[in-house]
Amino acid sequence: MFSKSKKHRAGKIDTLVGQNTEVNGDVIFAGGLHVDGCVRGNILVTDNSDSTLTLSEHGRVEGEVRVPHVILNGEVQGDVYASEHIELAANARIQGNVYYNLLEMAMGAEVNGSLVHKVEHPVAQKVKANIPEATTKLQTAE
C-alpha cells in the first residue's frame, strides 16, 4: 500500500563551507557537502555517485550546481542539475533553471526559471550512448 522507497536525506558530511566563508572557484567533491557560506563558482561531483549537496538558509551559490542529490534552503544564482532528487525547502531561492528527476518543493520555495523534468537515469544514458548508430537509425526511421 505505501511505498517503501528510501528517502534520501542529508547523511554524512565530508566537506563543510562555514557561514563566514567565501569560496571563489569551482568546488568539486564526493560524498556530502554542506554549505553555510558563499560559493562563487560551480559545484560539481567527481563522479555521478550518491553525493549530496546541502545548502542551508545562510548558504549562497553563484554558479551552476550539478549534483545527484540536492537539498536547498538557501540561494542559488545559476542552473541546478539534480540527476536523482532535489528538495527545495521553504527558504530556497533559485535564479535559474532546475533540471530534476524527482522534486520535492515546500510552500514558500521560489524558482525564477524553468522546471525541467529529466526522467532518464544517468546509467541509462550511458547504455544509450553505447548503442551503435545503425541501430538508432533503424529505430527512428519511418
Wavefront OBJ file of the C-alpha trace (Angstrom):
o trace
v 0.000 0.000 0.000
v 2.664 2.512 0.967
v 5.918 2.863 -0.920
v 8.952 1.516 0.855
v 11.243 3.743 -1.176
v 14.155 5.012 0.803
v 14.032 8.772 1.136
v 17.444 10.340 0.635
v 18.358 12.743 3.386
v 21.500 14.609 4.266
v 23.688 12.000 5.843
v 27.385 12.098 6.358
v 29.032 15.478 5.782
v 32.502 15.131 4.295
v 33.014 18.820 3.467
v 31.721 21.936 5.206
v 31.796 25.536 3.984
v 31.177 27.619 7.112
v 28.839 30.585 7.414
v 31.623 33.202 7.364
v 33.479 31.514 4.494
v 33.579 32.567 0.843
v 34.935 30.221 -1.830
v 35.896 31.732 -5.192
v 36.161 28.997 -7.821
v 34.620 25.624 -8.594
v 34.029 23.127 -5.795
v 34.420 19.508 -6.913
v 33.546 16.940 -4.241
v 32.365 13.424 -3.463
v 30.177 12.352 -0.552
v 28.380 15.055 1.407
v 28.915 18.810 1.063
v 27.203 21.248 3.447
v 27.336 24.954 2.548
v 26.540 27.673 5.086
v 28.723 30.291 3.386
v 29.089 31.563 -0.179
v 30.463 29.707 -3.199
v 31.224 31.854 -6.254
v 31.716 29.118 -8.820
v 30.212 25.826 -9.908
v 29.539 22.919 -7.552
v 30.218 19.554 -9.184
v 30.767 15.939 -8.136
v 33.850 13.931 -9.068
v 31.683 11.156 -10.487
v 27.945 10.599 -10.742
v 27.833 8.818 -7.410
v 25.446 9.137 -4.480
v 26.782 12.576 -3.498
v 24.618 15.146 -1.721
v 24.767 18.938 -1.553
v 23.007 20.630 1.361
v 22.675 24.411 1.151
v 21.460 25.943 4.417
v 19.295 29.044 4.750
v 22.526 31.066 5.163
v 24.168 29.497 2.106
v 24.566 31.040 -1.327
v 25.870 29.694 -4.639
v 26.688 31.898 -7.616
v 27.200 29.313 -10.335
v 25.940 26.039 -11.697
v 25.118 23.056 -9.462
v 25.495 19.502 -10.855
v 24.916 17.044 -8.002
v 22.725 13.881 -7.922
v 21.023 14.723 -4.591
v 20.385 18.364 -3.687
v 18.753 19.823 -0.579
v 18.327 23.603 -0.859
v 17.216 26.090 1.745
v 19.405 28.965 0.586
v 20.008 30.928 -2.608
v 21.365 29.749 -5.967
v 22.069 32.044 -8.898
v 22.533 29.594 -11.741
v 21.117 26.384 -13.130
v 20.667 23.329 -10.892
v 21.020 19.785 -12.272
v 19.847 17.114 -9.808
v 20.013 13.782 -11.639
v 18.350 11.903 -8.761
v 16.490 14.085 -6.262
v 16.105 17.725 -5.314
v 14.402 19.058 -2.214
v 13.512 22.753 -2.089
v 12.836 23.877 1.475
v 10.773 26.931 2.391
v 13.661 29.437 2.118
v 15.040 28.107 -1.187
v 15.552 30.781 -3.864
v 16.787 29.807 -7.337
v 17.530 32.266 -10.140
v 17.901 29.770 -12.986
v 16.535 26.553 -14.409
v 16.102 23.357 -12.385
v 16.682 20.015 -14.126
v 15.466 17.167 -11.923
v 14.362 13.548 -11.780
v 12.407 13.757 -8.503
v 11.349 17.093 -6.997
v 10.067 17.993 -3.531
v 9.100 21.615 -3.027
v 7.916 23.199 0.207
v 5.494 26.091 0.352
v 7.500 29.303 0.121
v 10.294 27.948 -2.091
v 10.935 30.057 -5.175
v 12.261 29.174 -8.634
v 12.727 32.005 -11.120
v 13.343 29.873 -14.179
v 12.081 26.658 -15.723
v 11.456 23.331 -14.025
v 12.596 20.627 -16.447
v 11.787 17.011 -15.610
v 14.554 14.625 -16.689
v 13.272 11.075 -16.204
v 16.274 9.202 -17.511
v 18.785 7.849 -15.021
v 22.498 8.554 -15.829
v 23.189 4.796 -16.177
v 20.520 4.561 -18.878
v 22.151 7.475 -20.704
v 25.487 5.621 -20.686
v 23.805 2.496 -22.083
v 22.142 4.536 -24.843
v 25.484 6.117 -25.715
v 26.889 2.637 -26.407
v 24.116 1.690 -28.899
v 25.546 1.553 -32.452
v 24.430 4.369 -34.745
v 22.842 1.939 -37.251
v 20.548 0.562 -34.541
v 19.500 4.075 -33.567
v 18.704 4.954 -37.203
v 16.589 1.824 -37.611
v 14.514 2.689 -34.581
v 13.880 6.259 -35.704
v 13.277 5.572 -39.434
v 9.667 5.626 -40.632
l 1 2 3 4 5 6 7 8 9 10 11 12 13 14 15 16 17 18 19 20 21 22 23 24 25 26 27 28 29 30 31 32 33 34 35 36 37 38 39 40 41 42 43 44 45 46 47 48 49 50 51 52 53 54 55 56 57 58 59 60 61 62 63 64 65 66 67 68 69 70 71 72 73 74 75 76 77 78 79 80 81 82 83 84 85 86 87 88 89 90 91 92 93 94 95 96 97 98 99 100 101 102 103 104 105 106 107 108 109 110 111 112 113 114 115 116 117 118 119 120 121 122 123 124 125 126 127 128 129 130 131 132 133 134 135 136 137 138 139 140 141 142
